[in-house]
Amino acid sequence: MLVALALRLDGLIISNTMVSRPETVSSNPVAEVTGGLSGKPLFNLSTKMFREMYILTGGKIPLIGCGGISSGEEAYEKIRSGATLVQL
């Protein structure tokens, strides 16, 4: 994260997609497809990563919350986790 701070990045998008597969989708045939997973199944893991990134950057870089947001409540959870903006 020191590189992002040193370069004075305008912002970061955190966890738009993931290659890991949460247990909630492990039985779905789509889980076997290679590539990035997006949508609701990654919300919890995405939000956890987002909180960690907010702590690492000390709130000095605007963070764009994304990853599995499907309601206003979930968008607000990203904001409470440190998001400056939320992608829907």
N, CA, C and O atoms as a GROMACS GRO file, in nm:
protein
  352
    1MET      N    1   0.081  -0.118   0.000
    1MET     CA    2   0.000   0.000   0.000
    1MET      C    3   0.086   0.126   0.000
    1MET      O    4   0.040   0.232  -0.040
    2LEU      N    5   0.208   0.113   0.044
    2LEU     CA    6   0.296   0.230   0.043
    2LEU      C    7   0.314   0.283  -0.098
    2LEU      O    8   0.326   0.404  -0.118
    3VAL      N    9   0.315   0.195  -0.197
    3VAL     CA   10   0.330   0.238  -0.336
    3VAL      C   11   0.210   0.323  -0.377
    3VAL      O   12   0.227   0.428  -0.437
    4ALA      N   13   0.090   0.278  -0.345
    4ALA     CA   14  -0.032   0.353  -0.378
    4ALA      C   15  -0.030   0.491  -0.312
    4ALA      O   16  -0.068   0.590  -0.374
    5LEU      N   17   0.014   0.496  -0.188
    5LEU     CA   18   0.022   0.625  -0.119
    5LEU      C   19   0.132   0.712  -0.179
    5LEU      O   20   0.112   0.832  -0.198
    6ALA      N   21   0.247   0.654  -0.209
    6ALA     CA   22   0.358   0.730  -0.265
    6ALA      C   23   0.324   0.786  -0.403
    6ALA      O   24   0.365   0.896  -0.437
    7LEU      N   25   0.248   0.710  -0.481
    7LEU     CA   26   0.209   0.754  -0.615
    7LEU      C   27   0.090   0.850  -0.613
    7LEU      O   28   0.051   0.905  -0.716
    8ARG      N   29   0.034   0.869  -0.495
    8ARG     CA   30  -0.082   0.959  -0.478
    8ARG      C   31  -0.194   0.923  -0.576
    8ARG      O   32  -0.244   1.009  -0.649
    9LEU      N   33  -0.230   0.797  -0.577
    9LEU     CA   34  -0.338   0.751  -0.664
    9LEU      C   35  -0.467   0.825  -0.633
    9LEU      O   36  -0.492   0.863  -0.519
   10ASP      N   37  -0.548   0.845  -0.735
   10ASP     CA   38  -0.675   0.915  -0.717
   10ASP      C   39  -0.779   0.828  -0.647
   10ASP      O   40  -0.872   0.881  -0.586
   11GLY      N   41  -0.765   0.697  -0.655
   11GLY     CA   42  -0.860   0.608  -0.590
   11GLY      C   43  -0.832   0.464  -0.625
   11GLY      O   44  -0.753   0.434  -0.714
   12LEU      N   45  -0.897   0.374  -0.553
   12LEU     CA   46  -0.880   0.231  -0.575
   12LEU      C   47  -1.017   0.164  -0.580
   12LEU      O   48  -1.104   0.194  -0.499
   13ILE      N   49  -1.033   0.073  -0.674
   13ILE     CA   50  -1.150  -0.014  -0.678
   13ILE      C   51  -1.107  -0.145  -0.613
   13ILE      O   52  -1.009  -0.206  -0.654
   14ILE      N   53  -1.180  -0.186  -0.512
   14ILE     CA   54  -1.142  -0.304  -0.436
   14ILE      C   55  -1.239  -0.419  -0.465
   14ILE      O   56  -1.359  -0.406  -0.443
   15SER      N   57  -1.187  -0.528  -0.513
   15SER     CA   58  -1.255  -0.657  -0.530
   15SER      C   59  -1.382  -0.654  -0.614
   15SER      O   60  -1.489  -0.690  -0.568
   16ASN      N   61  -1.367  -0.609  -0.737
   16ASN     CA   62  -1.480  -0.613  -0.830
   16ASN      C   63  -1.513  -0.757  -0.869
   16ASN      O   64  -1.630  -0.791  -0.885
   17THR      N   65  -1.411  -0.840  -0.883
   17THR     CA   66  -1.429  -0.984  -0.909
   17THR      C   67  -1.324  -1.060  -0.828
   17THR      O   68  -1.227  -1.003  -0.780
   18MET      N   69  -1.346  -1.191  -0.814
   18MET     CA   70  -1.252  -1.275  -0.741
   18MET      C   71  -1.237  -1.408  -0.813
   18MET      O   72  -1.330  -1.458  -0.876
   19VAL      N   73  -1.118  -1.465  -0.804
   19VAL     CA   74  -1.097  -1.597  -0.861
   19VAL      C   75  -1.126  -1.707  -0.759
   19VAL      O   76  -1.147  -1.822  -0.796
   20SER      N   77  -1.126  -1.673  -0.630
   20SER     CA   78  -1.162  -1.772  -0.529
   20SER      C   79  -1.313  -1.796  -0.531
   20SER      O   80  -1.389  -1.714  -0.582
   21ARG      N   81  -1.354  -1.907  -0.476
   21ARG     CA   82  -1.496  -1.943  -0.475
   21ARG      C   83  -1.544  -1.961  -0.331
   21ARG      O   84  -1.502  -2.055  -0.263
   22PRO      N   85  -1.631  -1.870  -0.283
   22PRO     CA   86  -1.686  -1.887  -0.148
   22PRO      C   87  -1.764  -2.018  -0.137
   22PRO      O   88  -1.814  -2.069  -0.237
   23GLU      N   89  -1.773  -2.072  -0.017
   23GLU     CA   90  -1.845  -2.198   0.005
   23GLU      C   91  -1.989  -2.190  -0.043
   23GLU      O   92  -2.046  -2.292  -0.083
   24THR      N   93  -2.049  -2.073  -0.039
   24THR     CA   94  -2.189  -2.058  -0.077
   24THR      C   95  -2.215  -2.094  -0.222
   24THR      O   96  -2.330  -2.119  -0.259
   25VAL      N   97  -2.112  -2.097  -0.306
   25VAL     CA   98  -2.132  -2.132  -0.447
   25VAL      C   99  -2.061  -2.260  -0.487
   25VAL      O  100  -2.062  -2.297  -0.604
   26SER      N  101  -1.999  -2.328  -0.392
   26SER     CA  102  -1.918  -2.444  -0.426
   26SER      C  103  -1.997  -2.557  -0.492
   26SER      O  104  -1.941  -2.633  -0.570
   27SER      N  105  -2.126  -2.569  -0.462
   27SER     CA  106  -2.206  -2.676  -0.523
   27SER      C  107  -2.267  -2.634  -0.657
   27SER      O  108  -2.327  -2.718  -0.726
   28ASN      N  109  -2.254  -2.509  -0.694
   28ASN     CA  110  -2.309  -2.461  -0.820
   28ASN      C  111  -2.214  -2.497  -0.934
   28ASN      O  112  -2.093  -2.475  -0.922
   29PRO      N  113  -2.265  -2.554  -1.044
   29PRO     CA  114  -2.178  -2.590  -1.158
   29PRO      C  115  -2.097  -2.472  -1.212
   29PRO      O  116  -1.989  -2.491  -1.267
   30VAL      N  117  -2.148  -2.353  -1.197
   30VAL     CA  118  -2.077  -2.234  -1.244
   30VAL      C  119  -1.947  -2.213  -1.167
   30VAL      O  120  -1.853  -2.150  -1.217
   31ALA      N  121  -1.940  -2.265  -1.044
   31ALA     CA  122  -1.820  -2.249  -0.963
   31ALA      C  123  -1.698  -2.314  -1.029
   31ALA      O  124  -1.585  -2.277  -0.998
   32GLU      N  125  -1.720  -2.409  -1.118
   32GLU     CA  126  -1.610  -2.478  -1.185
   32GLU      C  127  -1.553  -2.398  -1.302
   32GLU      O  128  -1.445  -2.430  -1.351
   33VAL      N  129  -1.622  -2.295  -1.345
   33VAL     CA  130  -1.577  -2.213  -1.457
   33VAL      C  131  -1.457  -2.130  -1.414
   33VAL      O  132  -1.457  -2.073  -1.305
   34THR      N  133  -1.357  -2.123  -1.499
   34THR     CA  134  -1.240  -2.042  -1.466
   34THR      C  135  -1.271  -1.895  -1.489
   34THR      O  136  -1.361  -1.860  -1.566
   35GLY      N  137  -1.196  -1.810  -1.422
   35GLY     CA  138  -1.214  -1.666  -1.437
   35GLY      C  139  -1.274  -1.604  -1.312
   35GLY      O  140  -1.296  -1.672  -1.212
   36GLY      N  141  -1.299  -1.477  -1.320
   36GLY     CA  142  -1.346  -1.402  -1.206
   36GLY      C  143  -1.493  -1.423  -1.176
   36GLY      O  144  -1.576  -1.427  -1.267
   37LEU      N  145  -1.523  -1.436  -1.049
   37LEU     CA  146  -1.660  -1.446  -1.001
   37LEU      C  147  -1.705  -1.307  -0.960
   37LEU      O  148  -1.630  -1.232  -0.898
   38SER      N  149  -1.828  -1.273  -0.994
   38SER     CA  150  -1.881  -1.144  -0.952
   38SER      C  151  -2.021  -1.165  -0.897
   38SER      O  152  -2.076  -1.275  -0.904
   39GLY      N  153  -2.078  -1.060  -0.844
   39GLY     CA  154  -2.214  -1.065  -0.794
   39GLY      C  155  -2.224  -1.097  -0.646
   39GLY      O  156  -2.125  -1.097  -0.574
   40LYS      N  157  -2.345  -1.123  -0.604
   40LYS     CA  158  -2.379  -1.139  -0.463
   40LYS      C  159  -2.292  -1.239  -0.386
   40LYS      O  160  -2.260  -1.211  -0.270
   41PRO      N  161  -2.251  -1.352  -0.444
   41PRO     CA  162  -2.172  -1.448  -0.365
   41PRO      C  163  -2.042  -1.391  -0.309
   41PRO      O  164  -1.989  -1.446  -0.212
   42LEU      N  165  -1.990  -1.285  -0.366
   42LEU     CA  166  -1.862  -1.235  -0.315
   42LEU      C  167  -1.878  -1.115  -0.221
   42LEU      O  168  -1.777  -1.056  -0.182
   43PHE      N  169  -2.000  -1.078  -0.185
   43PHE     CA  170  -2.019  -0.960  -0.102
   43PHE      C  171  -1.943  -0.965   0.030
   43PHE      O  172  -1.870  -0.872   0.062
   44ASN      N  173  -1.958  -1.073   0.106
   44ASN     CA  174  -1.893  -1.080   0.238
   44ASN      C  175  -1.741  -1.077   0.229
   44ASN      O  176  -1.676  -1.002   0.302
   45LEU      N  177  -1.685  -1.158   0.142
   45LEU     CA  178  -1.540  -1.160   0.127
   45LEU      C  179  -1.489  -1.027   0.074
   45LEU      O  180  -1.385  -0.977   0.117
   46SER      N  181  -1.561  -0.969  -0.019
   46SER     CA  182  -1.525  -0.840  -0.075
   46SER      C  183  -1.525  -0.731   0.032
   46SER      O  184  -1.433  -0.648   0.038
   47THR      N  185  -1.626  -0.731   0.116
   47THR     CA  186  -1.636  -0.629   0.221
   47THR      C  187  -1.525  -0.645   0.324
   47THR      O  188  -1.473  -0.546   0.374
   48LYS      N  189  -1.489  -0.769   0.354
   48LYS     CA  190  -1.377  -0.794   0.447
   48LYS      C  191  -1.248  -0.738   0.388
   48LYS      O  192  -1.172  -0.671   0.458
   49MET      N  193  -1.222  -0.766   0.262
   49MET     CA  194  -1.103  -0.714   0.196
   49MET      C  195  -1.106  -0.561   0.193
   49MET      O  196  -1.003  -0.495   0.209
   50PHE      N  197  -1.223  -0.506   0.172
   50PHE     CA  198  -1.239  -0.361   0.165
   50PHE      C  199  -1.201  -0.296   0.298
   50PHE      O  200  -1.129  -0.195   0.300
   51ARG      N  201  -1.249  -0.352   0.408
   51ARG     CA  202  -1.216  -0.297   0.540
   51ARG      C  203  -1.065  -0.300   0.563
   51ARG      O  204  -1.007  -0.205   0.616
   52GLU      N  205  -1.002  -0.411   0.524
   52GLU     CA  206  -0.858  -0.424   0.540
   52GLU      C  207  -0.784  -0.318   0.458
   52GLU      O  208  -0.686  -0.261   0.505
   53MET      N  209  -0.830  -0.292   0.337
   53MET     CA  210  -0.765  -0.192   0.252
   53MET      C  211  -0.782  -0.051   0.310
   53MET      O  212  -0.691   0.031   0.302
   54TYR      N  213  -0.898  -0.024   0.368
   54TYR     CA  214  -0.921   0.106   0.431
   54TYR      C  215  -0.822   0.128   0.545
   54TYR      O  216  -0.766   0.236   0.560
   55ILE      N  217  -0.801   0.023   0.624
   55ILE     CA  218  -0.706   0.032   0.735
   55ILE      C  219  -0.564   0.052   0.681
   55ILE      O  220  -0.489   0.135   0.732
   56LEU      N  221  -0.526  -0.025   0.578
   56LEU     CA  222  -0.391  -0.015   0.522
   56LEU      C  223  -0.362   0.123   0.463
   56LEU      O  224  -0.250   0.172   0.473
   57THR      N  225  -0.462   0.186   0.403
   57THR     CA  226  -0.442   0.318   0.343
   57THR      C  227  -0.465   0.431   0.442
   57THR      O  228  -0.438   0.548   0.411
   58GLY      N  229  -0.515   0.399   0.560
   58GLY     CA  230  -0.542   0.501   0.659
   58GLY      C  231  -0.646   0.602   0.614
   58GLY      O  232  -0.649   0.715   0.665
   59GLY      N  233  -0.729   0.563   0.521
   59GLY     CA  234  -0.832   0.654   0.471
   59GLY      C  235  -0.778   0.768   0.385
   59GLY      O  236  -0.849   0.865   0.360
   60LYS      N  237  -0.654   0.756   0.339
   60LYS     CA  238  -0.590   0.862   0.262
   60LYS      C  239  -0.615   0.853   0.112
   60LYS      O  240  -0.585   0.948   0.039
   61ILE      N  241  -0.669   0.741   0.066
   61ILE     CA  242  -0.698   0.722  -0.076
   61ILE      C  243  -0.847   0.692  -0.088
   61ILE      O  244  -0.897   0.603  -0.019
   62PRO      N  245  -0.920   0.762  -0.174
   62PRO     CA  246  -1.061   0.728  -0.193
   62PRO      C  247  -1.076   0.584  -0.241
   62PRO      O  248  -1.005   0.539  -0.332
   63LEU      N  249  -1.167   0.513  -0.179
   63LEU     CA  250  -1.193   0.373  -0.214
   63LEU      C  251  -1.332   0.361  -0.274
   63LEU      O  252  -1.428   0.419  -0.224
   64ILE      N  253  -1.340   0.285  -0.382
   64ILE     CA  254  -1.467   0.263  -0.450
   64ILE      C  255  -1.515   0.124  -0.411
   64ILE      O  256  -1.454   0.023  -0.446
   65GLY      N  257  -1.626   0.120  -0.338
   65GLY     CA  258  -1.682  -0.006  -0.292
   65GLY      C  259  -1.757  -0.075  -0.404
   65GLY      O  260  -1.842  -0.014  -0.469
   66CYS      N  261  -1.728  -0.201  -0.426
   66CYS     CA  262  -1.798  -0.281  -0.526
   66CYS      C  263  -1.785  -0.426  -0.487
   66CYS      O  264  -1.714  -0.460  -0.392
   67GLY      N  265  -1.852  -0.511  -0.560
   67GLY     CA  266  -1.844  -0.653  -0.533
   67GLY      C  267  -1.965  -0.706  -0.461
   67GLY      O  268  -1.968  -0.710  -0.338
   68GLY      N  269  -2.064  -0.748  -0.537
   68GLY     CA  270  -2.180  -0.814  -0.481
   68GLY      C  271  -2.285  -0.724  -0.420
   68GLY      O  272  -2.372  -0.773  -0.348
   69ILE      N  273  -2.280  -0.597  -0.446
   69ILE     CA  274  -2.378  -0.505  -0.388
   69ILE      C  275  -2.510  -0.519  -0.464
   69ILE      O  276  -2.515  -0.499  -0.585
   70SER      N  277  -2.616  -0.555  -0.390
   70SER     CA  278  -2.745  -0.573  -0.457
   70SER      C  279  -2.860  -0.504  -0.383
   70SER      O  280  -2.977  -0.527  -0.413
   71SER      N  281  -2.825  -0.417  -0.287
   71SER     CA  282  -2.929  -0.344  -0.215
   71SER      C  283  -2.871  -0.216  -0.156
   71SER      O  284  -2.749  -0.200  -0.147
   72GLY      N  285  -2.957  -0.127  -0.118
   72GLY     CA  286  -2.913  -0.004  -0.053
   72GLY      C  287  -2.845  -0.033   0.079
   72GLY      O  288  -2.749   0.036   0.116
   73GLU      N  289  -2.893  -0.133   0.150
   73GLU     CA  290  -2.832  -0.172   0.277
   73GLU      C  291  -2.688  -0.218   0.257
   73GLU      O  292  -2.599  -0.184   0.335
   74GLU      N  293  -2.666  -0.297   0.152
   74GLU     CA  294  -2.529  -0.345   0.123
   74GLU      C  295  -2.440  -0.230   0.078
   74GLU      O  296  -2.322  -0.226   0.112
   75ALA      N  297  -2.494  -0.136   0.001
   75ALA     CA  298  -2.416  -0.019  -0.039
   75ALA      C  299  -2.375   0.060   0.085
   75ALA      O  300  -2.262   0.107   0.096
   76TYR      N  301  -2.468   0.074   0.179
   76TYR     CA  302  -2.438   0.146   0.302
   76TYR      C  303  -2.333   0.073   0.385
   76TYR      O  304  -2.251   0.137   0.452
   77GLU      N  305  -2.335  -0.059   0.383
   77GLU     CA  306  -2.233  -0.134   0.455
   77GLU      C  307  -2.094  -0.106   0.397
   77GLU      O  308  -1.997  -0.095   0.472
   78LYS      N  309  -2.084  -0.093   0.265
   78LYS     CA  310  -1.956  -0.056   0.204
   78LYS      C  311  -1.913   0.083   0.250
   78LYS      O  312  -1.796   0.106   0.278
   79ILE      N  313  -2.008   0.175   0.256
   79ILE     CA  314  -1.977   0.311   0.303
   79ILE      C  315  -1.928   0.306   0.447
   79ILE      O  316  -1.830   0.372   0.482
   80ARG      N  317  -1.996   0.229   0.531
   80ARG     CA  318  -1.953   0.217   0.672
   80ARG      C  319  -1.816   0.151   0.683
   80ARG      O  320  -1.747   0.168   0.783
   81SER      N  321  -1.778   0.076   0.580
   81SER     CA  322  -1.648   0.010   0.578
   81SER      C  323  -1.538   0.101   0.524
   81SER      O  324  -1.421   0.062   0.522
   82GLY      N  325  -1.574   0.221   0.481
   82GLY     CA  326  -1.474   0.318   0.435
   82GLY      C  327  -1.486   0.364   0.291
   82GLY      O  328  -1.400   0.438   0.243
   83ALA      N  329  -1.590   0.323   0.222
   83ALA     CA  330  -1.605   0.363   0.081
   83ALA      C  331  -1.634   0.511   0.068
   83ALA      O  332  -1.715   0.568   0.142
   84THR      N  333  -1.568   0.572  -0.028
   84THR     CA  334  -1.597   0.709  -0.067
   84THR      C  335  -1.709   0.709  -0.171
   84THR      O  336  -1.796   0.796  -0.170
   85LEU      N  337  -1.705   0.610  -0.260
   85LEU     CA  338  -1.804   0.591  -0.364
   85LEU      C  339  -1.844   0.443  -0.365
   85LEU      O  340  -1.770   0.358  -0.316
   86VAL      N  341  -1.961   0.415  -0.423
   86VAL     CA  342  -2.007   0.276  -0.433
   86VAL      C  343  -2.050   0.250  -0.576
   86VAL      O  344  -2.126   0.328  -0.635
   87GLN      N  345  -2.002   0.140  -0.633
   87GLN     CA  346  -2.041   0.099  -0.768
   87GLN      C  347  -2.159   0.003  -0.755
   87GLN      O  348  -2.155  -0.093  -0.679
   88LEU      N  349  -2.264   0.032  -0.831
   88LEU     CA  350  -2.382  -0.054  -0.828
   88LEU      C  351  -2.394  -0.132  -0.957
   88LEU      O  352  -2.487  -0.210  -0.973
   0.00000   0.00000   0.00000
